[in-house]
Amino acid sequence: MSARRLFASLARDGKLKLAAFGLAVFLWVLGRVGNPAQRDLVIPVEIRPADPSWVVLTDPVPDTVRIFFRGPQSEIFRITDFDLISVTVPITEMSDEEMVIQLQPGWVSVDGYRGVEVDDIVPGEINVRLDRRSIRTVPLRVSTSGALPDHLVLEGDFTLTPDVVQVDGPASLVDRLDSLDIVPVSLSDVDGPARVGTFVDTVGMGPVTVDPYTIALRVPAEESTERVFTGVRVITYLVEGTGPVQVFPENVRVTVTGARSRVSAMDPDILRAVVPSGELLDLGEVEDRRVPIRVEGVPSYVSVVVSVDTVSVRRVEQ
């Protein structure tokens, strides 16, 4: 074979191979684009009432549906469970508080996926419960757990900032609230006067929001101290028909314990041990009666221990 005939044969075979390769590429593209593929994913259902005076009471039933997609293979297999696709159900007209809604393919957004369409939705309908929207101001309640360390005591009341919140949600839930708790604050972690951050306890409240959600609890904790008052006089008040009464012992010892600022500021002159008047009723002329006493003039958040629980009383002879 001459050189000219050899080169002509090679050129003819190269054209055939190039044509075969082009045909293969064409058939591959036709298979990828020309023949639509299908895929299905489980997608959440999202309800959006157009009227702001209505809110969703509970999750729709069911709250997820299976969406069947159809489109080019090159596009449809890009869709994943992580694409945040949802069935967004717009409710433009309220017919009842409980509604059965037929799902429409147009409520599934497939923007960004060229040629992809929603082929079917299973199940094709959902049940939705709605309620009138209610907004109220509700007071908060203090909630704590544990106890202060042994060397600390309270010198005043717990206080919340703020002590009220605005509650927004379904009327059937919001209107029955008279107060809300905070997430309990652990007192065992307090080492002195503290302002502890916490939250409104919304567990089990469903589709209800509160504003603000973050709350500060003031814990007025101080070092505990003790102080002893001796010679505190025991007094009685005259009771009609009884006359003067003699008390024994006439003086008692009072020990107070509480926050240092409160105990240190106490005036011993305002302390008194008192026999309740009711204990002196019908006291006989020669009767010697043991009666309890109470201590007055003690500030709040201060505890008291008296050297004796009871005293002896008898009428003074006229």
C-alpha positions in Angstrom: 0.0 0.0 0.0 1.3 3.4 -1.0 1.8 6.1 1.6 -1.0 8.2 0.1 -3.6 5.4 0.4 -2.5 4.7 4.0 -3.1 8.3 5.1 -6.5 8.4 3.3 -7.6 5.3 5.2 -6.5 6.7 8.6 -8.4 9.9 7.9 -11.5 8.0 7.0 -11.4 5.9 10.2 -10.8 9.0 12.4 -13.9 10.7 11.1 -15.9 7.5 11.8 -14.6 7.4 15.4 -15.3 11.1 15.9 -18.9 10.6 14.6 -19.4 7.7 17.0 -18.2 9.7 19.9 -20.5 12.6 19.1 -23.5 10.2 18.8 -22.7 8.7 22.2 -22.6 12.2 23.8 -25.9 13.1 22.2 -27.6 9.9 23.5 -26.2 10.5 27.0 -27.5 14.1 27.0 -30.9 12.9 25.7 -31.1 10.4 28.5 -30.2 12.9 31.1 -32.4 15.8 29.9 -34.9 14.3 27.5 -36.2 11.6 29.9 -37.6 13.2 33.1 -36.6 11.5 36.4 -38.7 11.2 39.5 -37.9 11.6 43.2 -39.9 11.8 46.4 -39.0 13.5 49.7 -40.8 14.0 53.1 -41.4 17.7 53.4 -42.8 19.7 56.5 -46.0 21.7 56.2 -46.1 25.3 57.3 -49.3 27.2 57.9 -49.5 31.0 57.3 -52.8 32.7 58.2 -53.2 35.9 56.2 -55.3 37.5 59.0 -53.0 38.4 61.9 -55.9 38.2 64.3 -55.8 34.4 63.9 -53.0 32.0 64.9 -52.3 28.3 64.5 -53.4 26.4 67.7 -51.5 23.2 67.0 -49.4 21.6 64.3 -51.3 20.6 61.2 -52.3 16.9 60.9 -50.2 15.5 59.4 -47.3 18.0 59.8 -45.2 16.4 57.0 -46.2 15.1 53.6 -44.5 13.2 50.8 -43.8 15.2 47.7 -43.2 13.5 44.4 -40.9 15.6 42.1 -40.4 15.2 38.3 -37.9 16.8 36.1 -34.4 16.6 34.5 -32.1 14.2 36.3 -29.4 16.8 36.4 -31.7 19.0 38.5 -34.0 16.7 40.4 -31.2 14.9 42.2 -29.9 18.2 43.5 -32.9 18.5 45.8 -32.2 17.2 49.3 -33.8 17.0 52.7 -31.6 19.9 53.7 -32.9 22.4 51.2 -35.5 23.8 53.7 -38.3 23.2 51.2 -41.7 23.2 52.8 -45.4 23.2 51.8 -46.3 26.8 52.7 -50.1 26.8 53.1 -51.6 30.3 52.9 -55.0 30.7 54.7 -56.7 33.7 53.1 -60.2 33.1 54.3 -61.4 31.7 57.6 -64.3 29.3 57.4 -64.0 27.7 60.8 -61.6 27.2 63.7 -61.1 23.6 62.3 -60.4 23.3 58.6 -59.6 20.6 56.1 -57.3 22.0 53.4 -56.5 20.5 50.0 -52.8 20.9 49.3 -51.8 22.5 46.0 -48.6 21.8 44.1 -48.0 25.6 43.7 -47.5 25.9 47.5 -44.2 23.9 47.1 -41.4 26.2 46.1 -39.0 24.7 43.6 -37.3 27.9 42.6 -33.7 27.3 41.6 -34.4 23.9 40.1 -34.9 24.4 36.3 -37.6 22.2 34.9 -38.5 20.5 38.2 -42.3 20.2 39.0 -44.4 18.8 41.8 -46.1 15.7 40.4 -48.1 14.6 43.5 -48.6 15.2 47.2 -49.4 12.4 49.6 -51.7 12.8 51.6 -53.4 15.5 49.6 -55.1 17.2 52.5 -54.4 18.3 56.1 -56.4 19.3 59.1 -55.7 22.7 60.7 -56.8 24.1 64.0 -56.8 27.9 64.4 -57.7 30.2 67.3 -58.3 33.9 67.8 -55.1 35.7 68.8 -54.8 37.2 72.3 -52.2 39.5 73.7 -52.0 40.1 77.5 -49.7 41.3 80.2 -49.1 38.6 82.8 -47.2 38.8 86.1 -44.3 36.5 86.9 -43.7 34.3 89.9 -40.4 33.7 91.6 -39.2 30.1 91.5 -36.0 28.8 93.2 -34.4 25.5 93.9 -32.1 24.3 96.6 -31.0 26.5 99.6 -28.5 29.2 100.3 -25.1 28.1 101.7 -25.1 27.9 105.5 -23.3 31.2 106.0 -25.8 33.2 104.0 -29.4 34.3 104.6 -31.9 36.6 102.9 -32.2 40.2 104.0 -35.2 41.0 101.9 -37.6 39.8 99.2 -36.6 38.3 95.8 -37.3 40.8 93.0 -37.7 40.2 89.3 -36.8 42.5 86.5 -39.1 42.8 84.7 -41.9 41.3 86.9 -44.4 41.2 84.1 -44.3 39.9 80.5 -46.4 40.3 77.4 -47.9 37.0 76.3 -49.0 36.5 72.7 -50.8 33.4 71.3 -54.1 31.5 71.0 -56.8 33.0 73.1 -57.8 29.5 74.5 -54.3 29.3 76.1 -53.4 33.0 76.8 -56.7 34.1 78.4 -56.5 31.5 81.1 -53.1 32.5 82.4 -53.1 34.4 85.7 -49.3 34.2 86.1 -46.2 32.5 84.8 -43.2 30.9 86.5 -39.5 31.5 85.8 -37.1 28.7 85.3 -36.0 28.0 88.9 -32.8 29.7 90.1 -30.5 27.5 92.1 -29.8 29.2 95.5 -26.9 26.8 96.3 -24.8 28.5 93.6 -25.2 32.0 95.2 -22.2 33.3 97.1 -23.5 36.8 98.1 -25.9 39.5 96.8 -26.6 38.4 93.3 -28.5 39.2 90.1 -29.1 35.9 88.3 -30.3 35.6 84.7 -33.0 33.1 83.9 -35.9 32.6 81.5 -39.7 32.5 81.5 -40.8 28.9 81.8 -42.8 28.2 78.6 -42.7 24.4 78.7 -46.0 22.9 77.6 -47.4 26.3 76.5 -47.5 25.4 72.8 -47.6 28.2 70.3 -47.3 31.0 72.8 -44.6 33.6 72.9 -43.5 35.8 75.7 -41.7 39.2 75.6 -39.2 39.6 77.1 -38.1 36.0 77.5 -34.9 36.7 79.6 -35.5 37.7 83.2 -33.2 38.8 86.0 -33.8 37.6 89.6 -32.3 39.6 92.4 -31.2 37.4 95.3 -30.6 39.7 98.4 -28.3 37.3 100.2 -26.0 38.5 103.1 -23.7 37.0 105.7 -25.7 35.6 108.6 -25.0 36.9 112.1 -26.3 36.4 115.6 -27.0 38.9 118.4 -28.2 38.3 122.0 -30.4 40.7 123.9 -30.6 40.1 127.7 -33.2 41.6 130.1 -36.0 41.8 127.6 -39.1 42.6 129.7 -42.2 40.4 129.6 -45.3 42.4 129.5 -49.0 41.8 129.6 -52.0 43.8 128.5 -54.9 44.3 130.9 -57.9 42.1 130.3 -61.3 43.2 131.4 -62.4 41.4 134.5 -58.9 40.1 135.3 -57.0 43.1 136.8 -53.2 43.4 137.2 -51.2 40.2 136.5 -47.8 39.2 137.8 -45.3 37.5 135.5 -42.4 35.2 136.3 -39.8 35.5 135.1 -40.1 39.2 134.5 -37.3 39.3 131.9 -36.0 36.8 129.3 -33.1 36.5 126.9 -33.7 36.9 123.2 -31.3 35.6 120.5 -31.8 36.9 117.0 -30.3 35.6 113.8 -30.4 37.1 110.3 -28.7 39.2 107.7 -25.9 41.3 109.2 -27.4 44.6 108.0 -30.8 43.9 109.7 -29.5 42.4 112.9 -26.9 45.2 113.4 -29.6 47.9 113.0 -32.0 46.5 115.6 -32.8 48.7 118.5 -33.0 46.7 121.8 -35.6 49.2 123.2 -38.2 48.1 120.8 -37.9 44.4 121.7 -40.6 43.1 124.1 -41.9 39.7 125.1 -45.6 39.7 125.2 -48.2 37.4 126.8 -51.1 37.1 124.4 -54.3 38.6 125.9 -56.3 35.5 125.1 -54.1 33.4 127.5 -55.3 35.5 130.5 -59.0 35.1 130.0 -60.8 33.6 133.0 -57.6 33.6 135.1 -58.6 32.5 138.6 -57.8 34.6 141.7 -55.4 32.0 143.1 -54.5 30.3 139.8 -50.9 30.0 138.7 -51.0 29.5 134.9 -48.2 28.7 132.4 -48.7 30.6 129.2 -46.7 31.1 126.0 -45.0 34.3 125.0 -44.3 36.0 121.7 -41.5 38.5 120.8 -42.5 41.7 119.1 -40.3 44.4 117.5 -38.4 41.9 115.4 -37.8 42.9 111.7 -38.7 40.6 108.9 -36.2 38.0 107.8 -34.8 37.8 111.3 -35.4 34.7 113.4 -35.8 34.6 117.1 -35.0 32.2 119.9 -36.2 33.0 123.5 -34.6 31.6 126.6 -38.0 30.2 127.7 -41.1 29.2 125.8 -43.6 30.0 128.6 -43.9 32.1 131.7 -46.0 31.8 134.8 -48.8 34.3 135.4 -51.1 35.0 138.4 -53.4 37.7 139.5 -52.1 40.4 141.8 -53.9 40.5 145.0 -55.9 43.7 145.5 
